[in-house]
Amino acid sequence: MRVIFSVRKNAWVLILAGVLMLALDSGAQGRGLETGFFDPLFAEAPKPARRYMDQARAVDASTIRLQVNWSVVAVTRPDRPRDPDDRAYSWDALDASIADARARGLDVLLSFTGLPGWAQRRKAPRAEAPTFRPDPQDVGAFATVLARRYARQVDYIQVWNEPNLSTYLTPQWERRSGKFRPVAPALFRAMLNASYPGVHAAGAKLVVAGTAPFGDIDPGGLRIAPVTFWKQVLKRKTRFDVFSHHPYSVRGPRASAFSKKDVAVPDVHRLVDIVARAVRSGKALPRQRKPTWVTEVSWDSGPPDPNGVPVKRHARWLAQTMHELWKQGVARVLWFRVRDQKPEPSFAETNQSGVYFLNGKAKPAKRAFAFPFDCERRGSGTRVWLRAPSSRPVTIVAKGRRVALVRPGGDRVASITVAGTGIFQAVSGRTRSIACRT
């Protein structure tokens, strides 16, 4: 681009020209960010599920996570567990959900939990019945049959959910020789290793379960901190293709967890580093780079939740989350919930984290999701980051004036430094991002 300026005009014109040249030269980063949603309603009644999928596409989502309840798909033990045509399997509802997603151009991440009683390695204590000691071979067989059933429709199978919580996997610890020792990491490693060969043979890739962000301070509790959990898993050879975590935060997206063993939004690099070391040492197999995904993250907004984040801040935090995760190398982010739930029985027991209110009206977070834009102060300047709605040029404006022109390129992500501080906004055609301030 040719930039023309006159020495007679104010000095800001010269500065603007330099900033424009910088923006045009360095706007494209060569590393994109895929976005999508996890909403349990995607896998439920067809009519609302389709409506939610349509709303996901309306904000440029590329991926949805479908949660499969294993105990519903296979109420009884199959005679041929790796054969999709075995009579024990009930596929109709899942077939419909996947067909609806693919018809809308959405990629599907198939994730499963819901342990059937027949797939437990030992008889479970009553309190732990739905989570107790999954038999790795049964887990592997179900991961394989999912990959085979949907070989032409689904590229990724995710084994389990938040395995560092007793909500999904028990026991987390066992007391041996007077000391508590972690058990869940070894259980989960065995589940991954049993799943990997069959999933790969069917042409899909294996995604690890996203871990929960916080653990108990003392051993022997109901949660293992994610840093501790993954160090234990990767003490021995573990096979997977994509790493995942759920970095929910009790504060904003730039506030680290209080414990270095926990992993909130800005701390994901702690786990990325652990996985990278395991790849180098041959503990994480195959011995190649593992993309990092966030398959769940969000905050509730207020309204409607009286204890939620105010809706404008909710939108800013969504955009900041995308930026913070991208900086740490995350390749795909799935926001938890497209639309708010009814507060039944209460707000505390439901989620109001959607980009749409329950009545379908858009929150400010809808615009933040479709066109995330964020900024941080860098000395006397401002570093701006965006994921554009398309590859067309994006204008950065401040006080009604253009301060930079960015060409995001095919990956649609750009990050540049502009002069000054203040309130900035990105404009692509007729589409405007939310504003950010430094």
N, C-alpha and C positions, 0 to 999 in steps of 0.2 A: 504494500500500500504506500502511496505517495502522500507525505504529510507536508502541507505548505503553511508557513507562518510568516508574520511580518515583525521586524524588529521594532516597529512603531507601536505595536500593540502591547498590552500588559504582559508582564513576565510570565504570568501563568500559562500563556499560550505555548511558550517554549517548553515549559514543564510538561504541559499536556501532550505535546508532540513526542517528547521523550518517553512518557508513560505509554502512549499509544504504540510506539515502536516496541517497547518492552513487552506489552501485552500481546502484540501480534507475533513476536518472536518466541515467547516462552509460555503462552497460554496453555497449549496442549501438553498433558503430562504423560500420555502413553499408558495410563493405567486407569481403567474404568471402575465403576461400581454398579453392580446389579442390585435392584431393590425389589421387594415384594412383601407379602404378608403371611403371617400364620394366624388363622382364625378357625377355631374348632367348628364353626358353622359351615365351613367349606365341605365338610364330610357328613353333614346332617341332611335334613329334609331338602329335596331338590329345589323347590321354588325359592326359598330364601337363600340357599347356597348360590344359585345362579345370580340372584340380585347382588349378593356380596362380591361374587367374581366380577360382575360387570363394574361395580364400583372400584374394585382393585385395578382393572384395566383403565378406568377413567383417570387414574392418577399415575399412569405410566408404569405400573408394576409389571415385572416380567416373570415373577415366580410366586407360586403359592406352596405352602407346606400343608400337606394332607396328613392328618393324624389317623392312623389305622388302629382300631381296637382288635388286637389279635384274638382275644377271648370271645369276641362276637363273630369274627370271620371263621373261626374254627372252634366251635363249642365242644366238639369231641375230637379225640386224637385221630388224625388221618391215617389210613393204612399206608398210603404212599405220600409222605409229607412234602416231598419236593415236586410232586405232580399237581399242577394247577387244576386238573380235571378230577382230582379225588373228590368223592361224594361228601366228605366232611366240610369242604370249603363252601362258603356262601359269599359270592363275589358281586352280586347284583348292585348293591348300593355303591360299592367302591368303583365298579365299572362305570356307573352313571356319573359319579363325581369327576373321575378322570376324563371321561369323554366331554363333559361340560367345560372343564378347564382347558383342554386342548382345543376345543372349538373356539375358545376366546383367545387363543394364542399364548396361553400361560404355560410356562414350564412347571412341572410338578416335582416336588421333593416328597417322596413317600416316607413317612416316619411312623414307627409302630411301638406301642407299649401294650399293656393290658394282658398280663400273664395268665394263661389258662391254668387251672389247677393241675391238669395232666402234664404240664411242661415244667413242673418243679422237680428239682433233683432230689429233694427230701420233702417229707411231710412238713408242712409249714405250721409254725405257731399261729393260733387263730388271729392274733392282732396283725400278723405280717402276711396273711394269706395271699393278697394280690401282688406281692413284691418279692417273695422269698425264694432265693437261690434258683433263678431260671436255669434250666438245663441248657448248656451252650449248644449242644447238637440240635436241640429242638429250636432254639433261637436261629441258628444258622440255616436250618431247613426252611423256616418261615421267611427269612430274608431272601433266600434263594427262590422260593416259590413266588414271592412278590416280583422279584426281578424277571422271572420267566413269564409270569402272567402278563406283565406290562412292558415287555421287552422293546416294543416299538413306540411306546408312549412315554415312558419314564426313564430318565438317565441316572437318577440318584436314589439310593435307598439309605435311610437314616435309621440306625439301630438304637432304639430306646430314647429316653428323655431324662435329662438331669440325673444321671446315675450316682451322683454324689449326695443325693437326698434319700432318706429312708421312705419318702413318699413313693418312690419309684423302684428302689432296689434295697433289699435287706438280706443279711445284716450289713450294716456299714462297718462295724467293728466287731471283734471278738476278744474276749479276755483270755489270755494264755499266760501261764506262769506269773500271774499277778499283774500283767500289763495288758493294756488295750492295744491291739494291733489291727490295722486296716484290712478289711476283707473285700469290700465292694470294688476296689480297683482291680484286683485279680479276677473277680467274677466278670467284670466288664471286659477286661482284656480277652478272656476266654470267649465271650460272646462275639467280640469283633473278629477274632481269629477263626472262629467256626463259621462266620458269615461270609468272610472275604472270598474264598474260592468260588462258591456258588454264585454270588452276586457278579463277580467278574466273568465267570463262564457265560452268564446270561447277557453280558455286554453292558452292564451298569457299573456305577462307581459307588463305593461305600463311604458314607458320611458318618462320623462319630456323633453320638448324642451330645447335644449342647449341655454343658455343665452349668449348674446354678452358681451364682456369683459369690456366695458367702458360706462359710463353715463355722462350726463351733470352736471356741477358743481351746477347750480341753478335749482330749481324745475320749472316745466312748459315747459320744452324743449321737444325734440324729442326722448330722451333716458333716461332711469332710470338705475342708476348704479346697477350692479348685486347684490351687498350686500344688498342695500336698497330694491331691487325688491324681493329677496327671504325672507327677514325678513317680508315684507308685506304679501307675499303669505302665509307664515307659521304662521301668527298670528291666523289663524283658521284652522280647520281640513282639511287636503289635502291628497288625496289618490293617491299613485303612488308606483312603485316598484324600479325603477332605476333613479338616479339623473344624470343630464348631464349639461355640460358647454362648451363654446367655448373660450378658453383662448388665443386668438390672442394677440400678443405683438408687441409694436412698437420698442422694442429693443430686445436683445437676450433673450434666455430662462431662464437665471438666474437673469434677471433684473425685480424687482417687479414693479407693476403699481405705479404711483406717488400718487394716491389717495388710501386710505385704503378701499374705497367703491368699487373700481374697482378690477378686478381679471384677471391678466395675468398668464403666465405659473406657476411661483413659488408661486402664491397666491391662488391656488385652495383650499388649506386647509381652507381658510376663509369660503368658502361655505360648505365644508365638515363638518366643526364645527357647522355651523348654522343648517344643516340638522340633524346632530347627536343630537343636543339639542332638536330639534323638535320631533324626535323619542322618546326621553326620556320623554318629556312632553305630549306626546299623540297627538301632532298637525300633525305629519307626520305619516300617517297610510298606511298599517298595521304597528303595532308597532314593527318593526324589522329593522335590519341594511339595509341601502340602498346602493347598490354598486354605485360607481361614474364612469361615462364614460365621455370621451371627444369625442364628435361626430363631431368635426371640429377643426382643427388647422393647420397652415402652415405659411410659408413665401414664397414670390416669389424669384426666383434666377436670378442672372445676371452673364453670359448671360442666357436667352435672354433679360430680362428686364434691361434696362440701370440703373434703380434705385433699382434693386434687390440685394439680398445678394450674394456675390461671391460664386460660386458653391461649393468650398471646405468648406467654412464656413457654407453654406446652409446644407451640409451633417452633419457637426459637430453639428449644432443646432438641426437637426432632432433627432440625437442620444441623445443629452442633454435633449431635450424635453421629450422623452420617459422616461429617467432616473428621471428627476424632477417630472414628473407626477406620476410615480411609487412610488417614495418616499412619496408622499402625499396620497397614497392609491388608485389611479386611477386603475381600472381594465381593461379598454379597451380604446384604442386611435385610432381614425380614422383620417388619414391625408387627407387634402383637395386637391384633384386632383391626379390622377394617371399620367396624361400626360398634358403638357402645352397646353393652348389655343392659337389660332391665335390672334395676337395683333390687333384685329379689333373691334371697331374703333381705339383703342389705347392700349398701355401697361397699362395705368392707369385704364382702364375700363375692363380689362380682367385679368386672373390669369396665372401666369407662375410658379406655385408652385409644379408642378409634380415631380415625381422621374424619369420621362422620358421627354426628349425634344419633341417638336411637331413632329419631324421626326422619333420618336421611339427610338432614341439613348439614352442610359442610362446616367443619371447624376451620380456623386458620391453619391447622396442621395439614389440611388437604393441600393447600398451596405449597406449604413447606415440603411435603413429601414429593409432589410432582416436580418441583423446581427448587431443590435444597440450595441455600445460599448462606454462607457464613463468613465472618471476618474476625481477625485477631490483630491486635496492635503489634507492630514491628518497628521499634524505635520511634521515629517521627512519622512513619508511614503505616499502612494497613495492608495486611495480607488477606486477600479475598479468595474464597473457594466456592465452586459451584458445580452442580451437575445439571447440565442444560437439558431442556426438553427435546432438543435436536442438535445436529451438528452445525447449524447455522450460526453466524456470529452473534455474540452477546455483548450488549453495551452495559458498562458499569456507570451508574449515575450517582451524583451527590449534589444536593441542593439544586436539583433540576438541570445540572450540567453533566455532560459526558466527560468522564475522567479516564476511561479505558475502553478499548474494544478487544474482545477476546474471541479467538476462533478455537472452540473446544476440540474439533476434530471428531474422528469416528467414535472415540470412547466417551465423548460428551462431558468429560471432567476437565476442569482447568483450575489452576491456582497461581495467582500472580500477586505482586506487591504494587500498590498504587500510592501516590504521594498523599500525605495528610491523614487526618483522622476525622471522624464524624459519623454521619448516617449514610449508608450506602445501600443501593438496590441494584439488582440485575434485571435487564430487559432483553427478552428474545422475541422479536416480532411484536405481537400484541400481548404477550405473556409477561407478567411481572412477578418476581420473587417476593417473598417477605423481605423486610428491611433488616439490616444488622447495624450495630453501633460499636464504635471503638472510642 
